[in-house]
Amino acid sequence: QVQLVESGGGLVQPGGSLRLSCVVSGMISRISAVDWYRQAPGKERELVAGITNSGITGYAKFVEGRFTISRDNAKNTVYLQMNNLKPEDTAVYYCHGGAPMNSWGQGTQVTVSS
């Protein structure tokens, strides 16, 4: 019914930047709340950032000041701008659509390494 597709991941050096995109399609004409999560191998999936239906944003402590979440409703897309990336940011990044979507994307790999 609803599809979320992440893109923008890749290999970047420490201190570099990436912008992730989450495109929502299917039965949703305009996206609601969306969160970004990440998961490293063998680790639990953790919340990175979120944006509510009203545009209020929130961030995990470990990315505050470095990451910015934004939304372009006209494109049905949520972005995660990641600056000053660190090796510990290496993970698969997923977007999750809140109600009424309640769906996960397939993830995009982010690798931060020299």
C-alpha positions as CSV (number, residue, x, y, z in Angstrom):
1,Q,0.0,0.0,0.0
2,V,2.7,2.5,1.0
3,Q,6.3,2.4,0.0
4,L,9.2,4.3,1.5
5,V,12.4,4.3,-0.4
6,E,15.7,5.7,1.0
7,S,18.6,6.9,-1.1
8,G,21.7,9.0,-0.7
9,G,23.9,6.7,1.3
10,G,27.4,5.9,0.4
11,L,31.0,6.1,1.5
12,V,32.2,9.4,3.0
13,Q,35.3,10.4,4.9
14,P,35.1,11.5,8.6
15,G,33.9,15.1,8.7
16,G,32.1,14.8,5.4
17,S,28.5,15.2,4.6
18,L,25.6,13.2,3.0
19,R,22.0,14.0,2.4
20,L,19.6,11.1,2.7
21,S,16.2,11.1,1.0
22,C,13.1,9.1,1.9
23,V,10.5,9.2,-0.9
24,V,7.0,8.1,0.0
25,S,4.6,6.7,-2.6
26,G,1.5,4.6,-2.8
27,M,-1.8,5.4,-1.1
28,I,-0.4,8.5,0.7
29,S,-1.0,11.8,-1.1
30,R,0.8,13.8,1.6
31,I,3.2,12.3,4.2
32,S,2.6,12.7,7.9
33,A,5.2,12.2,10.6
34,V,8.4,10.5,9.5
35,D,11.4,9.4,11.6
36,W,14.9,8.4,10.6
37,Y,16.5,5.4,12.3
38,R,19.8,3.6,11.9
39,Q,21.1,0.2,12.7
40,A,24.6,-1.1,12.7
41,P,25.3,-4.9,12.3
42,G,24.4,-6.7,15.5
43,K,23.0,-3.6,17.1
44,E,19.5,-2.5,17.9
45,R,17.8,0.0,15.6
46,E,18.0,3.4,17.1
47,L,16.1,6.6,16.5
48,V,18.1,9.4,14.9
49,A,15.7,12.2,14.1
50,G,12.0,12.8,13.5
51,I,9.7,15.4,12.1
52,T,6.0,15.6,13.1
53,N,3.0,16.4,11.0
54,S,3.3,20.0,12.1
55,G,6.9,20.2,11.2
56,I,8.4,19.9,14.7
57,T,11.7,18.2,14.7
58,G,13.6,16.2,17.3
59,Y,17.1,14.6,17.4
60,A,19.0,12.0,19.3
61,K,21.7,13.5,21.5
62,F,24.4,11.9,19.4
63,V,23.5,13.8,16.3
64,E,22.3,17.1,17.7
65,G,24.1,20.0,15.9
66,R,25.2,17.7,13.1
67,F,22.1,16.4,11.4
68,T,19.0,18.2,10.1
69,I,15.7,16.6,9.2
70,S,13.4,18.4,6.8
71,R,10.3,17.7,4.7
72,D,9.1,18.6,1.3
73,N,5.5,17.7,1.1
74,A,5.2,18.6,-2.6
75,K,7.8,15.9,-3.4
76,N,6.5,13.5,-0.7
77,T,10.1,13.4,0.5
78,V,11.8,13.7,3.9
79,Y,15.5,14.5,4.0
80,L,18.2,13.9,6.5
81,Q,21.2,16.2,6.1
82,M,24.2,14.7,7.8
83,N,27.2,16.9,8.5
84,N,30.5,16.3,10.3
85,L,30.0,12.6,9.9
86,K,31.9,10.3,12.3
87,P,32.9,6.6,11.9
88,E,30.3,5.7,14.6
89,D,27.6,7.0,12.3
90,T,28.2,4.0,10.0
91,A,25.0,2.1,9.8
92,V,22.0,1.3,7.6
93,Y,19.7,4.3,7.7
94,Y,15.9,3.7,7.5
95,C,13.0,5.9,7.3
96,H,9.7,5.1,9.1
97,G,6.4,6.6,8.3
98,G,4.1,7.2,11.2
99,A,0.3,6.9,11.2
100,P,-1.4,6.2,8.9
101,M,1.5,4.7,7.0
102,N,3.3,2.7,9.8
103,S,5.8,1.5,7.2
104,W,9.6,1.1,6.9
105,G,11.8,1.7,4.0
106,Q,14.5,-0.8,2.9
107,G,17.4,1.2,4.2
108,T,20.4,2.9,2.7
109,Q,24.0,2.2,3.8
110,V,26.1,5.0,5.2
111,T,29.8,4.2,5.7
112,V,32.1,6.8,7.3
113,S,35.7,5.8,6.9
114,S,39.1,7.1,5.8
